[in-house]
Amino acid sequence: LQQHLHHHHQQQQQKRRRKNAKASLAFCAEMHVWCHDASVAFKRATSETRCTILTSGTLSPLKTFSAELGTRFPLTTQLPHVISSRSQLFAACVGTAPDCYTELSLTYKTAASLPMQDELGRSVAQLAAASPAGVVVFFPSYRLLNQLYSRWEATGVMNAIRSTKSSVFIEPSGNSSNNGGNSKGHNWSRSGGLIGVDVDVVDGGEVVVDEEDVGHALEKSERGGGDGGGGVVGVIAEYRAAIVADAVRGAVLFAVCRGKVSEGIDFADDQARTVILVGIPYPSLTDLEVRQKKAFNDRMCATMTAVNMNGARVMMSGAQWYDVQAYRALNQAAGRCIRHRGDYGAVILLDARFAYSERRACLSKWICNVMPHGSLNAREAVTKLQSFFKTAAELHGKATTESCSSRLETSVNNNSCALGAAARSNSKNPTQDGTHSTRT
């Protein structure tokens, strides 16, 4: 009997070893079929009809749109907006921080700069305080949103925003159409923390989380939301409810270009009096599909060069296509602000690069027509923003701007104190370039 049991035990061990060996060799392969030429699908629509009309608020730039569809449009027009632009829309490029000397330019190289992150936070806090009702802030990607949010929590910027707005909400990435490179979705609570995750902020702004809690939170996210509100739909519902409950202070919603909030949601009237666009939302170059599309366009450009003189199709280069995707996403997000003839609001482009004419040419015409030349510093923008909302409320009703001035003063004081404290606590933690982590 003992020999039999010993033999059986050995057989079971061998089976487990074989099973473990197979599991270690297992892998998952995915095959994607991507159509890099939109004209393939569009040819049928044009070949079987006598007339094809395309209409949208985000077709510009029209020349590149025509090139992508491989179709010549003999009649094109860009119609004016239904609103009276000067009295119902304020648009501006904010290229300098409240300190009046830091240039706000959120590129791949500058995104990791702590002084840049801090000045962006101060700018957003003061602009939000000067805006009545709802404020929607769009970021280029979920990765950058999370990075800035963590830093702003550490430096007190988020406390400054909460002191002037009733609530802060964050779009969960798991429910968007394009998560900007994130493979997992995150569900966020009203206070902005990851549901079920203990977050500790240590000296220097580093965020420490418990890995086991993160795992549980991500499992909830994959099941469709752990916030009890149905993911992004629940977050938007709470955001709208917060504005209805307190239209004077309003609320702030952090979202992402190319996400659900930027493309499929209607924020009329108080739901989005101000839209702040942080940086330029270029697609992630870590995305294989983006790299393949750029390479495809470059190959097509090389083969079409010889026939373009005969009136054949003109293809965008990979770099041109890459730029167009960024500005289409940006124009789409900016359109969340004005939703009907009687609506009014502000669009703030928080990046110094929009001061250049070649950048502005890619923006929607209704925004360009009211944007002053050059850029403003954050303090100038705040003053002009307050004046605009005061006038707009008198002309178009809904006077929700009565306490913006006092809230702005509170925000500036809280923000300055918070960043000053952060600068003192981080004075022993210089960055690699020798500058301090934060500065007042």
C-alpha positions as a Markdown table, in Angstrom:
| # | Residue | x | y | z |
|---|---|---|---|---|
| 1 | Leu | 0.0 | 0.0 | 0.0 |
| 2 | Gln | 2.8 | 2.4 | 0.9 |
| 3 | Gln | 4.5 | 1.6 | -2.5 |
| 4 | His | 1.3 | 2.3 | -4.3 |
| 5 | Leu | 0.7 | 5.6 | -2.5 |
| 6 | His | 4.3 | 6.6 | -3.2 |
| 7 | His | 3.9 | 5.8 | -6.9 |
| 8 | His | 0.6 | 7.7 | -7.0 |
| 9 | His | 2.2 | 10.7 | -5.4 |
| 10 | Gln | 5.1 | 10.7 | -7.9 |
| 11 | Gln | 2.6 | 10.6 | -10.8 |
| 12 | Gln | 0.7 | 13.5 | -9.4 |
| 13 | Gln | 3.9 | 15.5 | -9.0 |
| 14 | Gln | 4.8 | 14.7 | -12.7 |
| 15 | Lys | 1.4 | 15.9 | -13.9 |
| 16 | Arg | 1.7 | 19.1 | -11.9 |
| 17 | Arg | 5.2 | 19.7 | -13.3 |
| 18 | Arg | 4.0 | 19.1 | -16.9 |
| 19 | Lys | 1.0 | 21.4 | -16.3 |
| 20 | Asn | 3.2 | 24.2 | -14.9 |
| 21 | Ala | 5.6 | 23.8 | -17.8 |
| 22 | Lys | 2.8 | 24.2 | -20.3 |
| 23 | Ala | 1.5 | 27.2 | -18.5 |
| 24 | Ser | 4.9 | 28.9 | -18.5 |
| 25 | Leu | 5.1 | 28.5 | -22.3 |
| 26 | Ala | 1.5 | 29.7 | -22.9 |
| 27 | Phe | 1.1 | 33.1 | -24.5 |
| 28 | Cys | -1.8 | 35.2 | -25.9 |
| 29 | Ala | -1.6 | 36.5 | -29.5 |
| 30 | Glu | -3.9 | 39.2 | -30.9 |
| 31 | Met | -4.4 | 40.0 | -34.5 |
| 32 | His | -5.7 | 43.4 | -35.5 |
| 33 | Val | -7.0 | 44.4 | -38.9 |
| 34 | Trp | -6.7 | 48.1 | -39.4 |
| 35 | Cys | -7.8 | 50.1 | -42.4 |
| 36 | His | -5.3 | 52.9 | -42.9 |
| 37 | Asp | -7.0 | 54.3 | -46.0 |
| 38 | Ala | -10.5 | 55.8 | -45.3 |
| 39 | Ser | -11.2 | 56.1 | -49.0 |
| 40 | Val | -11.7 | 52.3 | -49.2 |
| 41 | Ala | -14.9 | 52.6 | -47.2 |
| 42 | Phe | -15.9 | 56.0 | -48.6 |
| 43 | Lys | -15.7 | 55.0 | -52.3 |
| 44 | Arg | -19.0 | 53.2 | -52.2 |
| 45 | Ala | -20.8 | 56.2 | -50.7 |
| 46 | Thr | -19.6 | 58.4 | -53.5 |
| 47 | Ser | -19.9 | 55.9 | -56.4 |
| 48 | Glu | -23.5 | 55.0 | -55.8 |
| 49 | Thr | -24.9 | 58.5 | -55.2 |
| 50 | Arg | -25.3 | 61.6 | -57.3 |
| 51 | Cys | -24.5 | 64.0 | -54.5 |
| 52 | Thr | -22.7 | 63.5 | -51.1 |
| 53 | Ile | -23.0 | 66.1 | -48.4 |
| 54 | Leu | -20.7 | 66.0 | -45.3 |
| 55 | Thr | -21.5 | 68.4 | -42.5 |
| 56 | Ser | -20.0 | 68.7 | -39.1 |
| 57 | Gly | -18.5 | 71.2 | -36.7 |
| 58 | Thr | -15.1 | 69.5 | -36.7 |
| 59 | Leu | -14.3 | 68.9 | -40.4 |
| 60 | Ser | -11.6 | 71.6 | -40.5 |
| 61 | Pro | -9.0 | 71.6 | -41.9 |
| 62 | Leu | -11.0 | 70.7 | -44.9 |
| 63 | Lys | -8.1 | 70.2 | -47.2 |
| 64 | Thr | -6.7 | 67.3 | -45.1 |
| 65 | Phe | -10.1 | 65.8 | -44.7 |
| 66 | Ser | -10.6 | 65.6 | -48.4 |
| 67 | Ala | -7.2 | 64.0 | -48.8 |
| 68 | Glu | -8.0 | 61.3 | -46.2 |
| 69 | Leu | -11.2 | 60.4 | -47.9 |
| 70 | Gly | -9.6 | 60.4 | -51.4 |
| 71 | Thr | -12.5 | 62.6 | -52.7 |
| 72 | Arg | -12.5 | 66.0 | -54.2 |
| 73 | Phe | -15.2 | 68.3 | -52.8 |
| 74 | Pro | -15.8 | 71.1 | -55.4 |
| 75 | Leu | -18.0 | 73.0 | -53.0 |
| 76 | Thr | -16.8 | 73.7 | -49.5 |
| 77 | Thr | -17.8 | 76.3 | -46.9 |
| 78 | Gln | -17.3 | 77.2 | -43.3 |
| 79 | Leu | -20.4 | 78.8 | -41.9 |
| 80 | Pro | -20.4 | 81.3 | -39.0 |
| 81 | His | -21.5 | 80.1 | -35.5 |
| 82 | Val | -25.1 | 80.6 | -34.5 |
| 83 | Ile | -24.1 | 82.8 | -31.6 |
| 84 | Ser | -23.0 | 86.4 | -31.5 |
| 85 | Ser | -19.3 | 85.6 | -31.1 |
| 86 | Arg | -18.1 | 88.7 | -29.3 |
| 87 | Ser | -20.8 | 88.8 | -26.6 |
| 88 | Gln | -21.2 | 85.1 | -26.1 |
| 89 | Leu | -17.7 | 83.7 | -26.5 |
| 90 | Phe | -14.4 | 84.5 | -24.8 |
| 91 | Ala | -11.4 | 82.6 | -26.3 |
| 92 | Ala | -7.8 | 83.2 | -25.5 |
| 93 | Cys | -4.4 | 81.6 | -25.5 |
| 94 | Val | -2.8 | 81.6 | -22.0 |
| 95 | Gly | 0.9 | 81.2 | -22.6 |
| 96 | Thr | 2.4 | 82.5 | -19.3 |
| 97 | Ala | 1.9 | 81.4 | -15.8 |
| 98 | Pro | 0.6 | 83.6 | -12.9 |
| 99 | Asp | 4.2 | 84.3 | -12.0 |
| 100 | Cys | 4.3 | 86.3 | -15.3 |
| 101 | Tyr | 7.6 | 84.7 | -16.5 |
| 102 | Thr | 7.1 | 80.9 | -16.8 |
| 103 | Glu | 6.1 | 79.9 | -20.3 |
| 104 | Leu | 3.3 | 77.3 | -20.3 |
| 105 | Ser | 4.2 | 74.8 | -23.0 |
| 106 | Leu | 3.3 | 71.2 | -22.2 |
| 107 | Thr | 5.4 | 69.1 | -24.4 |
| 108 | Tyr | 6.8 | 65.6 | -24.0 |
| 109 | Lys | 10.0 | 67.0 | -22.6 |
| 110 | Thr | 8.5 | 69.6 | -20.2 |
| 111 | Ala | 5.6 | 67.4 | -18.9 |
| 112 | Ala | 7.9 | 65.9 | -16.2 |
| 113 | Ser | 9.1 | 69.3 | -14.9 |
| 114 | Leu | 7.7 | 69.9 | -11.5 |
| 115 | Pro | 7.8 | 73.8 | -11.8 |
| 116 | Met | 5.8 | 73.4 | -15.0 |
| 117 | Gln | 3.3 | 71.1 | -13.4 |
| 118 | Asp | 2.9 | 73.6 | -10.5 |
| 119 | Glu | 2.4 | 76.6 | -12.6 |
| 120 | Leu | -0.1 | 74.8 | -14.8 |
| 121 | Gly | -2.0 | 73.9 | -11.6 |
| 122 | Arg | -2.0 | 77.5 | -10.3 |
| 123 | Ser | -3.3 | 78.6 | -13.7 |
| 124 | Val | -6.1 | 76.1 | -13.7 |
| 125 | Ala | -7.1 | 76.9 | -10.1 |
| 126 | Gln | -7.3 | 80.7 | -10.8 |
| 127 | Leu | -9.1 | 80.3 | -14.1 |
| 128 | Ala | -11.6 | 77.9 | -12.5 |
| 129 | Ala | -12.2 | 80.3 | -9.6 |
| 130 | Ala | -12.9 | 83.1 | -12.1 |
| 131 | Ser | -15.5 | 81.0 | -13.9 |
| 132 | Pro | -19.1 | 80.5 | -12.7 |
| 133 | Ala | -20.9 | 77.2 | -12.7 |
| 134 | Gly | -19.3 | 74.3 | -14.5 |
| 135 | Val | -15.7 | 74.1 | -15.7 |
| 136 | Val | -14.4 | 71.2 | -17.9 |
| 137 | Val | -10.7 | 70.8 | -18.1 |
| 138 | Phe | -9.3 | 68.6 | -20.9 |
| 139 | Phe | -5.9 | 66.9 | -20.8 |
| 140 | Pro | -4.0 | 65.2 | -23.7 |
| 141 | Ser | -4.0 | 61.8 | -22.1 |
| 142 | Tyr | -5.1 | 59.8 | -19.0 |
| 143 | Arg | -1.5 | 59.3 | -18.1 |
| 144 | Leu | -0.8 | 63.0 | -18.0 |
| 145 | Leu | -4.1 | 63.7 | -16.1 |
| 146 | Asn | -3.2 | 61.2 | -13.4 |
| 147 | Gln | 0.4 | 62.6 | -13.2 |
| 148 | Leu | -0.8 | 66.2 | -12.8 |
| 149 | Tyr | -3.6 | 65.3 | -10.4 |
| 150 | Ser | -1.2 | 63.5 | -8.1 |
| 151 | Arg | 1.2 | 66.4 | -8.1 |
| 152 | Trp | -1.6 | 68.9 | -7.5 |
| 153 | Glu | -2.8 | 66.9 | -4.6 |
| 154 | Ala | 0.7 | 67.0 | -3.1 |
| 155 | Thr | 1.2 | 70.7 | -3.5 |
| 156 | Gly | -2.3 | 71.9 | -2.4 |
| 157 | Val | -3.6 | 73.0 | -5.8 |
| 158 | Met | -6.5 | 70.6 | -5.6 |
| 159 | Asn | -7.4 | 72.0 | -2.2 |
| 160 | Ala | -7.4 | 75.5 | -3.7 |
| 161 | Ile | -9.8 | 74.3 | -6.5 |
| 162 | Arg | -12.1 | 72.7 | -3.9 |
| 163 | Ser | -12.2 | 75.9 | -1.9 |
| 164 | Thr | -13.9 | 77.7 | -4.8 |
| 165 | Lys | -15.8 | 74.8 | -6.4 |
| 166 | Ser | -18.3 | 72.5 | -4.7 |
| 167 | Ser | -16.8 | 69.3 | -6.1 |
| 168 | Val | -14.1 | 67.9 | -8.4 |
| 169 | Phe | -14.8 | 65.0 | -10.7 |
| 170 | Ile | -12.5 | 62.9 | -13.0 |
| 171 | Glu | -13.5 | 61.0 | -16.1 |
| 172 | Pro | -12.8 | 57.3 | -15.7 |
| 173 | Ser | -10.6 | 55.9 | -18.4 |
| 174 | Gly | -12.1 | 52.5 | -18.7 |
| 175 | Asn | -15.3 | 53.9 | -20.3 |
| 176 | Ser | -13.7 | 56.0 | -23.0 |
| 177 | Ser | -13.4 | 55.2 | -26.7 |
| 178 | Asn | -9.7 | 55.9 | -26.6 |
| 179 | Asn | -7.7 | 55.7 | -23.4 |
| 180 | Gly | -4.6 | 57.4 | -24.7 |
| 181 | Gly | -2.4 | 54.4 | -24.1 |
| 182 | Asn | -3.8 | 53.0 | -20.8 |
| 183 | Ser | -4.7 | 49.4 | -21.0 |
| 184 | Lys | -6.8 | 49.5 | -17.8 |
| 185 | Gly | -9.6 | 51.8 | -16.8 |
| 186 | His | -9.6 | 53.7 | -13.5 |
| 187 | Asn | -12.8 | 54.7 | -11.6 |
| 188 | Trp | -12.4 | 57.8 | -9.4 |
| 189 | Ser | -14.4 | 59.0 | -6.5 |
| 190 | Arg | -15.8 | 62.5 | -6.0 |
| 191 | Ser | -12.7 | 63.5 | -4.1 |
| 192 | Gly | -10.5 | 62.2 | -6.9 |
| 193 | Gly | -9.0 | 59.1 | -5.3 |
| 194 | Leu | -8.9 | 55.7 | -6.9 |
| 195 | Ile | -11.8 | 53.7 | -5.4 |
| 196 | Gly | -10.5 | 51.3 | -2.7 |
| 197 | Val | -6.9 | 52.5 | -2.8 |
| 198 | Asp | -5.0 | 54.0 | 0.1 |
| 199 | Val | -2.8 | 56.8 | -1.3 |
| 200 | Asp | 0.1 | 58.3 | 0.7 |
| 201 | Val | 2.1 | 61.3 | -0.5 |
| 202 | Val | 5.7 | 61.5 | 0.7 |
| 203 | Asp | 8.3 | 64.2 | 0.6 |
| 204 | Gly | 9.0 | 65.4 | -3.0 |
| 205 | Gly | 5.5 | 64.7 | -4.2 |
| 206 | Glu | 6.0 | 60.9 | -4.7 |
| 207 | Val | 2.7 | 58.9 | -4.5 |
| 208 | Val | 2.8 | 55.5 | -2.7 |
| 209 | Val | -0.1 | 53.1 | -3.2 |
| 210 | Asp | -0.9 | 49.6 | -2.0 |
| 211 | Glu | -0.5 | 47.2 | -4.9 |
| 212 | Glu | -3.2 | 44.8 | -3.6 |
| 213 | Asp | -5.7 | 47.6 | -3.3 |
| 214 | Val | -4.9 | 48.7 | -6.8 |
| 215 | Gly | -5.6 | 45.2 | -8.1 |
| 216 | His | -9.0 | 45.1 | -6.4 |
| 217 | Ala | -9.8 | 48.6 | -7.8 |
| 218 | Leu | -8.9 | 47.6 | -11.3 |
| 219 | Glu | -11.1 | 44.5 | -11.0 |
| 220 | Lys | -14.0 | 46.7 | -10.1 |
| 221 | Ser | -13.2 | 49.0 | -13.0 |
| 222 | Glu | -13.2 | 46.1 | -15.5 |
| 223 | Arg | -16.6 | 45.0 | -14.3 |
| 224 | Gly | -18.0 | 48.4 | -15.3 |
| 225 | Gly | -17.3 | 50.8 | -12.4 |
| 226 | Gly | -16.9 | 50.6 | -8.7 |
| 227 | Asp | -18.2 | 54.0 | -7.9 |
| 228 | Gly | -21.8 | 52.9 | -7.8 |
| 229 | Gly | -22.7 | 55.3 | -10.6 |
| 230 | Gly | -22.1 | 53.3 | -13.7 |
| 231 | Gly | -18.6 | 54.6 | -14.7 |
| 232 | Val | -18.4 | 57.7 | -16.8 |
| 233 | Val | -22.2 | 58.0 | -17.0 |
| 234 | Gly | -22.4 | 58.1 | -13.2 |
| 235 | Val | -19.6 | 60.6 | -12.9 |
| 236 | Ile | -21.3 | 63.0 | -15.4 |
| 237 | Ala | -24.6 | 62.6 | -13.6 |
| 238 | Glu | -23.0 | 63.6 | -10.3 |
| 239 | Tyr | -21.2 | 66.5 | -11.9 |
| 240 | Arg | -24.4 | 67.8 | -13.3 |
| 241 | Ala | -26.2 | 67.3 | -10.0 |
| 242 | Ala | -23.5 | 69.3 | -8.2 |
| 243 | Ile | -23.9 | 72.2 | -10.6 |
| 244 | Val | -27.7 | 72.2 | -10.1 |
| 245 | Ala | -27.3 | 72.1 | -6.3 |
| 246 | Asp | -24.8 | 75.1 | -6.3 |
| 247 | Ala | -24.8 | 77.0 | -9.6 |
| 248 | Val | -22.8 | 79.9 | -8.2 |
| 249 | Arg | -19.8 | 77.8 | -7.1 |
| 250 | Gly | -20.3 | 75.1 | -9.6 |
| 251 | Ala | -18.0 | 72.1 | -10.1 |
| 252 | Val | -15.0 | 71.0 | -12.1 |
| 253 | Leu | -14.7 | 68.0 | -14.3 |
| 254 | Phe | -11.3 | 66.7 | -15.4 |
| 255 | Ala | -11.5 | 64.8 | -18.7 |
| 256 | Val | -9.4 | 63.7 | -21.6 |
| 257 | Cys | -9.4 | 64.6 | -25.3 |
| 258 | Arg | -10.6 | 61.7 | -27.4 |
| 259 | Gly | -12.4 | 60.4 | -24.3 |
| 260 | Lys | -16.1 | 59.9 | -23.9 |
| 261 | Val | -16.7 | 63.3 | -22.3 |
| 262 | Ser | -15.0 | 65.2 | -25.2 |
| 263 | Glu | -16.9 | 63.6 | -28.0 |
| 264 | Gly | -20.4 | 62.4 | -27.1 |
| 265 | Ile | -21.6 | 64.6 | -24.2 |
| 266 | Asp | -23.7 | 67.8 | -24.4 |
| 267 | Phe | -22.7 | 70.3 | -21.7 |
| 268 | Ala | -25.2 | 73.2 | -22.3 |
| 269 | Asp | -25.4 | 76.4 | -20.3 |
| 270 | Asp | -24.1 | 76.1 | -16.7 |
| 271 | Gln | -22.8 | 72.6 | -17.3 |
| 272 | Ala | -19.7 | 74.1 | -19.0 |
| 273 | Arg | -19.4 | 77.8 | -18.8 |
| 274 | Thr | -15.6 | 77.4 | -19.3 |
| 275 | Val | -13.6 | 74.8 | -21.2 |
| 276 | Ile | -9.9 | 74.7 | -20.4 |
| 277 | Leu | -7.6 | 72.8 | -22.9 |
| 278 | Val | -4.3 | 71.9 | -21.4 |
| 279 | Gly | -1.6 | 71.3 | -24.0 |
| 280 | Ile | -2.1 | 69.8 | -27.5 |
| 281 | Pro | -3.5 | 66.2 | -27.6 |
| 282 | Tyr | -1.2 | 64.4 | -30.0 |
| 283 | Pro | -1.9 | 60.7 | -30.2 |
| 284 | Ser | 0.5 | 58.5 | -28.3 |
| 285 | Leu | 3.5 | 57.3 | -30.3 |
| 286 | Thr | 3.6 | 54.2 | -28.1 |
| 287 | Asp | 0.4 | 53.1 | -29.9 |
| 288 | Leu | 1.3 | 50.6 | -32.6 |
| 289 | Glu | -1.7 | 51.6 | -34.7 |
| 290 | Val | -0.5 | 55.3 | -34.7 |
| 291 | Arg | 3.0 | 54.4 | -35.8 |
| 292 | Gln | 1.7 | 52.1 | -38.5 |
| 293 | Lys | -0.7 | 54.8 | -39.8 |
| 294 | Lys | 2.1 | 57.3 | -40.0 |
| 295 | Ala | 4.4 | 54.9 | -41.8 |
| 296 | Phe | 1.5 | 54.0 | -44.3 |
| 297 | Asn | 0.9 | 57.7 | -45.1 |
| 298 | Asp | 4.6 | 58.2 | -45.7 |
| 299 | Arg | 4.8 | 55.2 | -48.1 |
| 300 | Met | 1.7 | 56.4 | -50.0 |
| 301 | Cys | 3.2 | 59.9 | -50.3 |
| 302 | Ala | 6.4 | 58.5 | -51.8 |
| 303 | Thr | 4.5 | 56.5 | -54.4 |
| 304 | Met | 2.1 | 59.3 | -55.3 |
| 305 | Thr | 4.6 | 62.0 | -55.9 |
| 306 | Ala | 5.0 | 61.2 | -59.6 |
| 307 | Val | 1.3 | 61.3 | -60.4 |
| 308 | Asn | 0.2 | 64.3 | -58.3 |
| 309 | Met | 0.8 | 66.7 | -61.2 |
| 310 | Asn | -2.0 | 65.0 | -63.2 |
| 311 | Gly | -4.6 | 65.9 | -60.6 |
| 312 | Ala | -4.5 | 62.5 | -58.8 |
| 313 | Arg | -5.2 | 62.1 | -55.1 |
| 314 | Val | -2.9 | 64.1 | -52.7 |
| 315 | Met | -2.0 | 62.1 | -49.6 |
| 316 | Met | -1.0 | 63.6 | -46.3 |
| 317 | Ser | 2.4 | 62.7 | -44.9 |
| 318 | Gly | 2.6 | 60.9 | -41.7 |
| 319 | Ala | 3.6 | 64.0 | -39.8 |
| 320 | Gln | 0.7 | 66.0 | -41.3 |
| 321 | Trp | -1.8 | 63.3 | -40.4 |
| 322 | Tyr | -0.3 | 63.2 | -36.9 |
| 323 | Asp | -0.9 | 67.0 | -36.4 |
| 324 | Val | -4.4 | 66.9 | -37.8 |
| 325 | Gln | -5.4 | 64.2 | -35.3 |
| 326 | Ala | -4.3 | 66.4 | -32.4 |
| 327 | Tyr | -6.3 | 69.4 | -33.6 |
| 328 | Arg | -9.4 | 67.5 | -34.5 |
| 329 | Ala | -9.5 | 66.1 | -31.0 |
| 330 | Leu | -8.9 | 69.6 | -29.6 |
| 331 | Asn | -11.6 | 71.2 | -31.7 |
| 332 | Gln | -14.0 | 68.4 | -30.6 |
| 333 | Ala | -13.3 | 69.1 | -27.0 |
| 334 | Ala | -13.6 | 72.8 | -27.3 |
| 335 | Gly | -17.1 | 72.4 | -28.8 |
| 336 | Arg | -18.5 | 71.2 | -25.4 |
| 337 | Cys | -18.8 | 74.8 | -24.4 |
| 338 | Ile | -21.3 | 76.5 | -26.8 |
| 339 | Arg | -24.3 | 74.2 | -27.5 |
| 340 | His | -27.2 | 76.5 | -28.7 |
| 341 | Arg | -28.0 | 80.0 | -29.8 |
| 342 | Gly | -28.6 | 81.4 | -26.3 |
| 343 | Asp | -25.6 | 79.8 | -24.7 |
| 344 | Tyr | -22.4 | 81.6 | -23.7 |
| 345 | Gly | -19.0 | 80.5 | -22.4 |
| 346 | Ala | -15.2 | 80.7 | -22.6 |
| 347 | Val | -12.6 | 78.5 | -24.3 |
| 348 | Ile | -9.1 | 78.8 | -22.7 |
| 349 | Leu | -6.1 | 77.3 | -24.6 |
| 350 | Leu | -3.5 | 76.7 | -21.9 |
| 351 | Asp | -0.4 | 76.4 | -24.0 |
| 352 | Ala | 2.0 | 79.1 | -25.4 |
| 353 | Arg | 2.2 | 77.4 | -28.8 |
| 354 | Phe | -1.2 | 78.7 | -29.7 |
| 355 | Ala | 0.2 | 82.2 | -29.9 |
| 356 | Tyr | 1.7 | 81.2 | -33.4 |
| 357 | Ser | -0.5 | 81.7 | -36.5 |
| 358 | Glu | 0.3 | 78.3 | -37.9 |
| 359 | Arg | -1.2 | 76.7 | -34.8 |
| 360 | Arg | -4.3 | 78.9 | -34.8 |
| 361 | Ala | -5.0 | 78.0 | -38.4 |
| 362 | Cys | -5.8 | 74.5 | -37.3 |
| 363 | Leu | -8.5 | 75.6 | -34.8 |
| 364 | Ser | -12.2 | 75.9 | -35.6 |
| 365 | Lys | -13.1 | 79.2 | -37.3 |
| 366 | Trp | -15.6 | 80.2 | -34.6 |
| 367 | Ile | -12.7 | 80.1 | -32.0 |
| 368 | Cys | -10.1 | 81.9 | -34.2 |
| 369 | Asn | -12.4 | 84.8 | -35.0 |
| 370 | Val | -12.6 | 86.0 | -31.4 |
| 371 | Met | -9.1 | 85.1 | -30.2 |
| 372 | Pro | -6.8 | 88.1 | -29.7 |
| 373 | His | -3.3 | 87.9 | -31.3 |
| 374 | Gly | -0.5 | 86.5 | -29.2 |
| 375 | Ser | -1.0 | 85.1 | -25.7 |
| 376 | Leu | -2.0 | 86.3 | -22.3 |
| 377 | Asn | -0.6 | 85.6 | -18.9 |
| 378 | Ala | -2.8 | 83.8 | -16.5 |
| 379 | Arg | -3.5 | 87.0 | -14.4 |
| 380 | Glu | -4.6 | 88.9 | -17.5 |
| 381 | Ala | -6.8 | 86.0 | -18.6 |
| 382 | Val | -8.5 | 85.9 | -15.2 |
| 383 | Thr | -9.3 | 89.7 | -15.3 |
| 384 | Lys | -10.7 | 89.4 | -18.9 |
| 385 | Leu | -12.6 | 86.3 | -18.0 |
| 386 | Gln | -14.4 | 87.9 | -15.0 |
| 387 | Ser | -15.3 | 90.9 | -17.2 |
| 388 | Phe | -16.7 | 88.7 | -19.9 |
| 389 | Phe | -18.9 | 86.7 | -17.6 |
| 390 | Lys | -20.2 | 89.8 | -15.9 |
| 391 | Thr | -21.3 | 91.3 | -19.2 |
| 392 | Ala | -22.6 | 88.0 | -20.6 |
| 393 | Ala | -24.7 | 87.4 | -17.6 |
| 394 | Glu | -26.3 | 90.8 | -17.9 |
| 395 | Leu | -27.0 | 90.3 | -21.6 |
| 396 | His | -28.0 | 86.7 | -21.6 |
| 397 | Gly | -29.3 | 86.1 | -18.1 |
| 398 | Lys | -28.3 | 83.6 | -15.4 |
| 399 | Ala | -26.2 | 85.9 | -13.3 |
| 400 | Thr | -24.0 | 83.3 | -11.7 |
| 401 | Thr | -20.9 | 85.4 | -11.5 |
| 402 | Glu | -21.7 | 87.4 | -8.4 |
| 403 | Ser | -19.1 | 85.7 | -6.2 |
| 404 | Cys | -16.4 | 85.0 | -8.7 |
| 405 | Ser | -14.2 | 87.8 | -7.5 |
| 406 | Ser | -14.3 | 86.8 | -3.9 |
| 407 | Arg | -13.7 | 83.1 | -4.8 |
| 408 | Leu | -10.8 | 84.1 | -7.0 |
| 409 | Glu | -9.1 | 86.0 | -4.1 |
| 410 | Thr | -9.6 | 83.0 | -1.9 |
| 411 | Ser | -8.2 | 80.7 | -4.5 |
| 412 | Val | -5.1 | 82.9 | -5.0 |
| 413 | Asn | -4.4 | 83.1 | -1.3 |
| 414 | Asn | -4.9 | 79.4 | -0.7 |
| 415 | Asn | -2.9 | 78.4 | -3.8 |
| 416 | Ser | 0.0 | 80.6 | -2.9 |
| 417 | Cys | 0.1 | 79.4 | 0.7 |
| 418 | Ala | -0.1 | 75.7 | -0.4 |
| 419 | Leu | 2.6 | 76.0 | -3.0 |
| 420 | Gly | 4.8 | 78.0 | -0.6 |
| 421 | Ala | 4.5 | 75.3 | 2.0 |
| 422 | Ala | 5.3 | 72.7 | -0.7 |
| 423 | Ala | 8.3 | 74.6 | -1.7 |
| 424 | Arg | 9.6 | 74.7 | 1.8 |
| 425 | Ser | 9.0 | 71.0 | 2.4 |
| 426 | Asn | 10.7 | 70.2 | -0.9 |
| 427 | Ser | 13.7 | 72.6 | -0.6 |
| 428 | Lys | 15.9 | 69.7 | 0.3 |
| 429 | Asn | 14.9 | 67.7 | -2.7 |
| 430 | Pro | 16.4 | 69.4 | -5.8 |
| 431 | Thr | 15.6 | 68.1 | -9.2 |
| 432 | Gln | 18.3 | 66.7 | -11.6 |
| 433 | Asp | 18.8 | 70.1 | -13.2 |
| 434 | Gly | 19.6 | 71.7 | -9.9 |
| 435 | Thr | 16.3 | 73.6 | -9.5 |
| 436 | His | 14.0 | 73.0 | -6.6 |
| 437 | Ser | 10.9 | 70.8 | -7.0 |
| 438 | Thr | 8.5 | 73.7 | -6.6 |
| 439 | Arg | 8.7 | 77.4 | -6.3 |
| 440 | Thr | 6.5 | 80.1 | -5.0 |
